[in-house]
């Protein structure tokens, strides 16, 4: 397995993964068009940290290609497109966003082949009164049989922002498994009550819950976890 890095100084509009790869992505204040092609039987693991981005990123997966993405970002208006073009291709995509301005995160996954799988988790904490939108489509073609498609979309609102989730399952056949969920709200009062009953002040309760919410789905090693936690801490309002 090889490890590659991509940052603002690397303009790569078309990247082909021809062997198992770990990709470290660090992007800041940029708007790029990036296409990543994962060839048959290849595995790609992406660790992405971003700030103020409006990129269009397209993932094209061949047969039995496997992709997992751990993405954390501040003020993100990316457009994500995933094309599962080969049989038994699969993607797990975990997006954790921190929002301070008006942004729309636009995500679409297309199941273009049978036995393909997608697990899309989009979590956002909106810290201001700004507007944040999740637009999430999962599209399964008529000829794409026995696919598995899952969506989990959540926005935690801290002080009364304008929040929207549009979760869509566009399915043309019955021989699939598809689920989606959408939640907009605050942290549950019983959890806050429990933490406060243990002597934790409200601000610290919120910090603990924010970090847990943004990182709960991410399987990170110790060093990467430290980097992600540091990013969250440095961008908390």
C-alpha positions as CSV (number, residue, x, y, z in Angstrom):
1,X,0.0,0.0,0.0
2,X,1.3,3.5,-0.9
3,X,0.6,6.8,0.8
4,X,0.0,10.0,-1.2
5,X,-0.6,13.6,-0.1
6,X,-2.7,16.3,-1.8
7,X,-2.8,20.0,-0.8
8,X,-3.4,23.4,-2.3
9,X,0.0,23.3,-4.2
10,X,-1.0,20.1,-6.0
11,X,-3.3,20.6,-8.9
12,X,-4.5,17.1,-9.8
13,X,-7.7,17.2,-11.8
14,X,-7.5,13.5,-12.7
15,X,-6.0,10.8,-10.4
16,X,-6.1,7.1,-11.1
17,X,-5.6,4.6,-8.3
18,X,-3.8,1.5,-9.7
19,X,-2.7,0.0,-6.4
20,X,-4.0,0.1,-2.8
21,X,-3.6,3.7,-1.6
22,X,-4.0,5.9,1.4
23,X,-4.6,9.5,0.4
24,X,-4.0,12.4,2.8
25,X,-5.9,15.6,1.6
26,X,-5.4,19.0,3.2
27,X,-7.2,21.8,1.4
28,X,-7.7,25.5,2.4
29,X,-9.6,28.3,0.6
30,X,-9.9,26.6,-2.7
31,X,-12.3,25.7,-5.5
32,X,-11.0,22.8,-7.6
33,X,-12.4,20.1,-9.9
34,X,-10.9,16.8,-8.9
35,X,-11.7,13.4,-10.4
36,X,-10.4,10.2,-8.7
37,X,-10.7,6.9,-10.6
38,X,-10.4,3.8,-8.5
39,X,-9.5,0.8,-10.8
40,X,-10.9,-2.7,-10.5
41,X,-10.0,-4.5,-7.2
42,X,-8.2,-1.5,-5.7
43,X,-8.7,-0.1,-2.2
44,X,-8.5,3.7,-1.4
45,X,-8.6,5.2,2.0
46,X,-8.9,9.0,2.2
47,X,-8.3,11.3,5.2
48,X,-9.4,14.8,4.2
49,X,-9.2,18.0,6.3
50,X,-10.5,21.2,4.7
51,X,-11.3,24.8,5.3
52,X,-13.5,27.2,3.2
53,X,-13.7,24.9,0.2
54,X,-16.1,24.7,-2.8
55,X,-14.6,21.8,-4.7
56,X,-16.2,19.4,-7.1
57,X,-14.9,15.9,-6.3
58,X,-15.9,12.9,-8.4
59,X,-15.1,9.3,-7.5
60,X,-15.4,6.6,-10.2
61,X,-15.2,3.1,-8.9
62,X,-14.5,0.0,-11.0
63,X,-15.5,-3.6,-10.2
64,X,-14.8,-4.7,-6.7
65,X,-13.2,-1.3,-5.9
66,X,-13.4,-0.2,-2.3
67,X,-13.3,3.4,-1.0
68,X,-13.6,4.8,2.5
69,X,-13.4,8.6,3.1
70,X,-13.0,10.4,6.5
71,X,-13.7,14.0,5.8
72,X,-13.8,16.9,8.3
73,X,-14.2,20.5,7.2
74,X,-15.1,24.0,8.2
75,X,-17.4,26.1,5.9
76,X,-17.8,23.5,3.2
77,X,-19.8,23.9,-0.1
78,X,-18.3,21.0,-1.9
79,X,-20.1,19.0,-4.6
80,X,-19.5,15.3,-4.2
81,X,-20.3,12.8,-7.0
82,X,-19.8,9.0,-6.6
83,X,-20.2,6.7,-9.5
84,X,-20.3,3.0,-8.6
85,X,-19.6,1.7,-12.1
86,X,-18.4,-1.8,-11.4
87,X,-20.1,-4.8,-9.8
88,X,-19.4,-5.2,-6.1
89,X,-17.9,-1.7,-5.8
90,X,-18.5,0.0,-2.5
91,X,-18.0,3.3,-0.7
92,X,-18.2,4.4,2.9
93,X,-18.1,8.2,3.1
94,X,-18.1,10.0,6.5
95,X,-18.5,13.8,6.3
96,X,-18.2,15.9,9.5
97,X,-18.7,19.6,8.9
98,X,-18.5,22.7,11.1
99,X,-20.6,25.6,9.7
100,X,-20.2,29.3,10.3
101,X,-21.6,30.8,7.0
102,X,-24.2,30.1,4.3
103,X,-23.2,26.8,2.7
104,X,-24.7,23.9,0.7
105,X,-23.1,20.4,0.7
106,X,-24.3,18.6,-2.4
107,X,-23.8,14.8,-2.4
108,X,-24.9,12.3,-5.0
109,X,-24.1,8.6,-5.3
110,X,-25.1,6.6,-8.4
111,X,-25.3,2.8,-8.3
112,X,-24.6,2.0,-11.9
113,X,-23.8,-1.7,-11.3
114,X,-25.3,-4.6,-9.4
115,X,-24.1,-5.7,-5.9
116,X,-22.7,-2.2,-5.3
117,X,-22.9,-0.7,-1.8
118,X,-22.9,2.8,-0.3
119,X,-22.9,4.0,3.3
120,X,-23.1,7.8,3.4
121,X,-22.9,9.6,6.7
122,X,-23.2,13.4,6.7
123,X,-23.0,15.2,10.1
124,X,-22.9,19.0,10.6
125,X,-22.8,21.4,13.5
126,X,-24.2,24.8,12.6
127,X,-22.7,27.3,15.1
128,X,-24.4,30.5,13.8
129,X,-27.7,31.8,12.4
130,X,-26.4,31.1,8.9
131,X,-28.0,28.8,6.4
132,X,-26.8,25.3,5.9
133,X,-28.1,22.7,3.5
134,X,-27.5,19.0,2.9
135,X,-28.6,17.9,-0.6
136,X,-28.2,14.1,-0.7
137,X,-29.3,11.8,-3.5
138,X,-28.8,8.1,-3.8
139,X,-29.7,6.8,-7.3
140,X,-30.1,3.1,-8.1
141,X,-30.6,2.2,-11.8
142,X,-33.2,-0.4,-12.9
143,X,-30.5,-2.8,-14.1
144,X,-28.5,-2.5,-10.8
145,X,-29.7,-5.5,-8.8
146,X,-29.2,-6.4,-5.1
147,X,-27.5,-3.1,-4.1
148,X,-27.3,-1.8,-0.6
149,X,-27.7,1.9,0.0
150,X,-27.7,3.8,3.3
151,X,-27.9,7.5,4.2
152,X,-27.5,9.1,7.7
153,X,-27.9,12.9,7.6
154,X,-27.9,15.0,10.8
155,X,-27.5,18.7,11.6
156,X,-27.0,19.9,15.2
157,X,-28.2,23.5,15.5
158,X,-26.4,25.5,18.2
159,X,-28.2,29.0,18.2
160,X,-31.0,29.0,15.7
161,X,-29.6,28.6,12.2
162,X,-31.5,28.0,9.0
163,X,-31.0,24.3,8.4
164,X,-32.2,22.0,5.6
165,X,-31.8,18.4,4.6
166,X,-33.1,17.0,1.3
167,X,-32.5,13.2,1.5
168,X,-33.6,11.4,-1.7
169,X,-33.7,7.7,-2.6
170,X,-34.2,7.4,-6.4
171,X,-34.8,3.7,-6.9
172,X,-35.9,2.0,-10.1
173,X,-36.1,-1.6,-8.9
174,X,-37.2,-3.7,-5.9
175,X,-34.2,-6.0,-5.5
176,X,-32.3,-3.6,-3.3
177,X,-31.9,-2.6,0.3
178,X,-32.2,1.2,1.0
179,X,-32.5,3.3,4.1
180,X,-32.2,6.9,4.9
181,X,-32.6,9.2,7.9
182,X,-32.6,12.9,8.5
183,X,-32.4,14.8,11.8
184,X,-32.2,18.5,12.5
185,X,-32.1,19.7,16.1
186,X,-30.1,20.2,19.2
187,X,-28.3,17.8,21.5
188,X,-30.8,15.8,23.6
189,X,-31.7,17.4,26.9
190,X,-31.4,14.1,28.8
191,X,-27.7,13.8,27.7
192,X,-27.0,17.4,28.7
193,X,-28.7,16.8,32.1
194,X,-26.7,13.7,32.7
195,X,-23.4,15.4,32.0
196,X,-24.3,18.5,34.1
197,X,-25.3,16.1,36.9
198,X,-21.7,14.9,36.9
199,X,-20.5,18.4,37.6
200,X,-19.6,19.3,34.0
201,X,-20.4,22.9,33.0
202,X,-22.6,23.6,30.0
203,X,-19.8,24.8,27.7
204,X,-17.7,21.7,28.4
205,X,-20.8,19.5,27.8
206,X,-21.2,21.1,24.4
207,X,-17.6,20.6,23.5
208,X,-17.7,16.9,24.5
209,X,-20.9,16.4,22.5
210,X,-19.6,18.2,19.5
211,X,-16.4,16.2,19.3
212,X,-18.3,13.0,19.9
213,X,-20.9,13.8,17.2
214,X,-18.3,14.7,14.6
215,X,-16.0,11.8,15.2
216,X,-18.3,9.0,16.3
217,X,-18.4,7.2,12.9
218,X,-14.7,7.6,12.1
219,X,-12.3,4.7,12.6
220,X,-9.0,6.7,13.1
221,X,-5.7,5.6,14.5
222,X,-4.2,7.6,17.4
223,X,-2.2,10.1,15.4
224,X,-5.0,10.8,12.9
225,X,-7.5,11.1,15.8
226,X,-5.2,13.7,17.4
227,X,-5.1,15.7,14.2
228,X,-8.9,15.6,13.7
229,X,-9.5,16.6,17.4
230,X,-7.0,19.4,17.0
231,X,-8.8,20.7,14.0
232,X,-12.1,20.7,15.8
233,X,-10.7,22.4,18.8
234,X,-9.1,25.1,16.7
235,X,-12.3,25.9,14.8
236,X,-14.8,25.9,17.7
237,X,-16.6,29.2,18.1
